[in-house]
């Protein structure tokens, strides 16, 4: 996971444990989305504390933004407005320079 459960809960301003499983699932999904976009795996980064991986700050922030979107938009109403195969601008603005370009 790119961010820890505690980091995500602080970002979301959640101070109970009632939603930990749901937030963890969203962290895993957001981490996979970010790593896929960057064409990286967790093995490309060194292990960090709390089961997270050491990543550039911009990648962590992009993951937190994406977790926030997934948390807020539980029914997919907001995310259906994204172009298929693309991430929100706020996420790509942070990680686009780190992407490994290649021909698709």
Residue pairs with C-beta under 8 A, 6 or more apart in sequence:
1 24
1 27
1 28
1 31
1 51
1 52
1 53
2 27
2 30
2 31
2 34
2 35
2 52
2 53
2 55
2 59
2 60
2 63
3 11
3 27
3 31
3 52
3 60
3 63
3 64
3 67
4 27
4 49
4 50
4 51
4 52
5 20
5 23
5 24
5 27
5 50
6 50
7 52
7 60
7 64
8 23
8 26
8 27
8 64
8 67
9 15
9 20
9 23
11 64
11 67
11 68
12 23
12 67
12 68
12 71
14 23
22 71
23 67
23 71
26 67
26 70
26 71
27 63
27 67
29 70
30 63
30 66
30 67
30 70
31 42
31 63
33 66
33 87
34 59
34 62
34 63
34 66
34 91
34 95
35 41
35 42
37 87
37 92
37 95
37 99
38 59
38 95
38 98
38 99
38 100
39 99
39 100
39 102
40 100
42 53
45 53
45 54
45 55
46 53
46 54
47 53
47 54
48 54
56 98
58 94
58 95
58 97
58 98
59 94
59 95
59 98
61 94
62 90
62 91
62 92
62 94
62 95
65 88
65 90
65 91
65 94
66 87
66 88
66 91
69 78
69 79
69 88
70 79
72 78
73 79
82 88
86 92
